[in-house]
Amino acid sequence: MYNSQMGRTAGQRAGLTRERITDAAMGLLRDDGLEAVSMRRLADRLGVAPNSIYAHIADKAALIDELIDAILGGVPTPADGGWRERIERIMGDSRRELLAHPDLIPFALVRQSVGPNALRLGEVTLTALREAGLDGPEAVTGLQVLLVHTIGSAAFETGRAQDPEPAARIRRGRERAEEFGGVTAELSEPISHWSGDAVFERGLGWLLDGLVSDAASRRAAR
């Protein structure tokens, strides 16, 4: 007589799905940080054997990829607005999600996400860049530049926020700038402070202006 358990993986027999595993891993991340997210801890949380998880996710590196894409699931797809507004919303919301999950930012910096949410947001951004006049490789480069700015901004801001003695760092920075002299000394006061939102938003505006201007110049030169 046919056994319905035959031909099924350990993960399937345990009733696991990739989504259920990722949700449990996000719970570990929120509760105890990234160091706690191991395949064994995850198996304990789910009440299954570790090999059940490996049937769905190859290793911890693949699990981190799933977590990165999961946080991008919190970034909505803009349904209206012009090309610029859509890009600003996607990049701003992506930065917000990264700042809410600082343990994952170093991995987002060095790994290209190809999960369904990353592909969804990339498609919207590439389409918006095409509307702005960038096409083919130009649109791809534009997307890459925007990601560098957005993820890099979150990484820089997180590093400063985690400084245990921010006042001492600001004082040291101002003193060293003044000792160095020149324009650096003249600007020692603003240099010693950081406004994450303002830097991100203004930088994003400069990038979008520059991308559009560069594309127009290239078209005019053809």
C-alpha positions as CSV (number, residue, x, y, z in Angstrom):
1,M,0.0,0.0,0.0
2,Y,1.3,3.5,-0.9
3,N,2.8,5.5,2.0
4,S,2.1,9.2,1.5
5,Q,5.2,10.0,3.5
6,M,7.4,8.3,0.9
7,G,9.2,10.7,-1.5
8,R,8.7,13.7,0.8
9,T,11.6,15.6,2.3
10,A,12.2,15.9,6.0
11,G,11.1,19.4,5.9
12,Q,7.9,18.5,4.2
13,R,7.2,15.8,6.6
14,A,7.7,18.3,9.5
15,G,5.1,20.6,7.9
16,L,7.7,23.3,7.2
17,T,7.7,25.9,4.5
18,R,10.4,28.5,3.6
19,E,8.1,31.2,4.8
20,R,7.5,29.6,8.2
21,I,11.3,29.1,8.6
22,T,12.0,32.7,7.7
23,D,9.3,34.0,10.1
24,A,10.9,32.0,12.9
25,A,14.3,33.3,12.1
26,M,13.0,36.9,12.1
27,G,11.7,36.2,15.6
28,L,15.1,35.0,16.8
29,L,16.7,38.1,15.2
30,R,14.3,40.5,17.0
31,D,14.6,38.7,20.3
32,D,18.3,37.9,20.6
33,G,20.2,39.4,17.6
34,L,21.9,37.8,14.6
35,E,24.3,35.8,16.7
36,A,21.3,33.8,18.0
37,V,20.2,32.9,14.4
38,S,21.7,29.4,13.9
39,M,20.2,26.4,12.3
40,R,20.1,24.6,15.6
41,R,18.5,27.4,17.5
42,L,16.0,27.8,14.6
43,A,15.2,24.0,14.7
44,D,14.6,24.2,18.5
45,R,12.2,27.2,18.0
46,L,10.3,25.3,15.4
47,G,10.3,22.0,17.3
48,V,11.9,20.1,14.5
49,A,15.2,18.4,13.7
50,P,17.9,20.6,12.0
51,N,17.8,18.4,8.8
52,S,14.2,19.4,8.3
53,I,15.3,23.0,7.8
54,Y,18.1,22.1,5.4
55,A,15.5,20.5,3.2
56,H,14.3,24.1,2.5
57,I,17.4,26.4,3.1
58,A,20.9,25.2,2.4
59,D,22.8,27.0,5.2
60,K,23.0,30.1,7.3
61,A,24.2,32.2,4.4
62,A,21.1,31.3,2.5
63,L,19.0,32.0,5.6
64,I,20.5,35.5,5.9
65,D,19.5,36.1,2.2
66,E,16.0,35.1,3.1
67,L,16.0,37.5,6.1
68,I,17.2,40.4,3.9
69,D,14.5,39.8,1.4
70,A,11.9,39.4,4.2
71,I,12.7,42.9,5.5
72,L,12.2,44.2,2.0
73,G,8.8,42.8,2.2
74,G,8.0,45.7,4.4
75,V,8.6,48.1,1.6
76,P,5.4,48.8,-0.3
77,T,5.1,49.0,-4.1
78,P,4.3,52.6,-5.0
79,A,1.0,52.6,-6.8
80,D,1.0,56.2,-8.0
81,G,3.1,59.3,-8.4
82,G,5.7,60.2,-11.0
83,W,9.0,58.4,-11.6
84,R,10.9,60.5,-9.1
85,E,8.4,60.2,-6.3
86,R,8.2,56.4,-6.7
87,I,12.0,56.1,-6.5
88,E,12.2,58.4,-3.4
89,R,9.5,56.3,-1.7
90,I,11.2,53.0,-2.4
91,M,14.6,54.1,-1.3
92,G,13.3,55.9,1.8
93,D,11.2,53.0,2.9
94,S,14.1,50.6,2.2
95,R,16.4,52.7,4.4
96,R,13.7,52.7,7.1
97,E,13.6,48.9,7.1
98,L,17.3,48.5,7.2
99,L,17.6,50.9,10.1
100,A,15.1,48.7,11.9
101,H,17.2,45.7,11.4
102,P,20.8,46.9,11.9
103,D,22.3,43.4,12.2
104,L,21.5,42.7,8.6
105,I,23.0,45.9,7.1
106,P,26.6,44.6,6.7
107,F,25.2,41.6,4.7
108,A,23.0,43.9,2.5
109,L,26.1,45.9,1.7
110,V,28.1,42.9,0.3
111,R,25.4,40.6,-1.1
112,Q,23.1,41.1,-4.1
113,S,19.6,40.2,-3.1
114,V,17.7,38.2,-5.7
115,G,14.6,37.3,-3.6
116,P,11.1,38.1,-4.7
117,N,10.8,41.3,-2.8
118,A,14.2,42.6,-4.1
119,L,13.2,41.7,-7.6
120,R,9.8,43.4,-7.2
121,L,11.4,46.7,-5.9
122,G,14.1,46.5,-8.6
123,E,11.5,46.2,-11.3
124,V,9.7,49.3,-10.1
125,T,12.9,51.3,-9.8
126,L,14.2,50.2,-13.3
127,T,10.8,51.1,-14.8
128,A,10.9,54.5,-13.1
129,L,14.5,55.2,-14.3
130,R,13.4,54.3,-17.8
131,E,10.6,56.9,-17.6
132,A,13.3,59.4,-16.4
133,G,15.2,58.8,-19.7
134,L,17.7,56.1,-18.6
135,D,17.6,52.9,-20.5
136,G,19.5,49.6,-20.8
137,P,22.9,49.6,-18.9
138,E,22.3,53.2,-17.8
139,A,19.2,52.2,-15.9
140,V,21.1,49.3,-14.2
141,T,23.9,51.6,-13.2
142,G,21.4,54.1,-11.9
143,L,19.8,51.4,-9.7
144,Q,23.2,50.3,-8.4
145,V,24.1,53.9,-7.5
146,L,20.8,54.4,-5.7
147,L,21.3,51.1,-3.7
148,V,24.9,52.1,-2.7
149,H,23.6,55.4,-1.4
150,T,20.6,53.9,0.4
151,I,22.4,50.9,2.1
152,G,25.5,53.0,2.7
153,S,23.5,55.7,4.4
154,A,21.9,53.2,6.7
155,A,25.3,51.6,7.5
156,F,26.9,54.9,8.3
157,E,24.0,56.0,10.4
158,T,23.8,52.7,12.3
159,G,27.5,52.8,13.1
160,R,27.2,56.3,14.6
161,A,24.1,55.4,16.5
162,Q,25.8,52.5,18.2
163,D,28.7,54.6,19.5
164,P,28.7,54.2,23.3
165,E,30.1,57.7,23.8
166,P,28.8,60.0,21.1
167,A,29.5,63.3,22.9
168,A,33.2,62.2,23.4
169,R,33.4,61.3,19.7
170,I,32.0,64.7,18.6
171,R,34.4,66.5,20.9
172,R,37.4,64.5,19.6
173,G,36.4,65.1,16.0
174,R,36.0,68.8,16.4
175,E,39.4,69.1,18.2
176,R,41.2,67.1,15.5
177,A,39.6,69.1,12.7
178,E,40.7,72.4,14.3
179,E,44.2,71.0,14.7
180,F,44.3,70.0,11.1
181,G,43.5,73.5,9.9
182,G,42.3,74.8,6.6
183,V,38.7,74.5,5.4
184,T,38.4,71.4,7.7
185,A,39.0,73.7,10.7
186,E,36.5,76.3,9.5
187,L,33.8,73.6,9.2
188,S,34.7,71.7,12.3
189,E,31.3,72.4,13.9
190,P,29.0,71.1,11.2
191,I,31.5,68.2,10.5
192,S,31.2,67.1,14.1
193,H,27.4,66.6,13.8
194,W,25.3,64.2,11.6
195,S,21.8,64.5,10.4
196,G,21.0,61.2,8.9
197,D,17.6,62.1,7.3
198,A,18.9,65.3,5.8
199,V,22.0,63.8,4.4
200,F,20.1,60.9,2.9
201,E,17.3,62.9,1.4
202,R,19.6,65.6,0.0
203,G,22.0,63.1,-1.4
204,L,19.2,61.1,-3.0
205,G,18.0,64.3,-4.7
206,W,21.5,65.1,-6.0
207,L,21.8,61.6,-7.3
208,L,18.5,61.7,-9.2
209,D,19.3,65.1,-10.6
210,G,22.7,63.9,-11.7
211,L,21.4,60.7,-13.3
212,V,18.8,62.5,-15.3
213,S,21.2,65.2,-16.4
214,D,23.9,62.7,-17.4
215,A,21.3,60.7,-19.4
216,A,20.1,63.8,-21.2
217,S,23.7,64.8,-22.0
218,R,24.5,61.4,-23.5
219,R,21.4,61.5,-25.7
220,A,22.3,65.0,-26.9
221,A,25.8,63.8,-27.8
222,R,24.6,60.9,-30.0
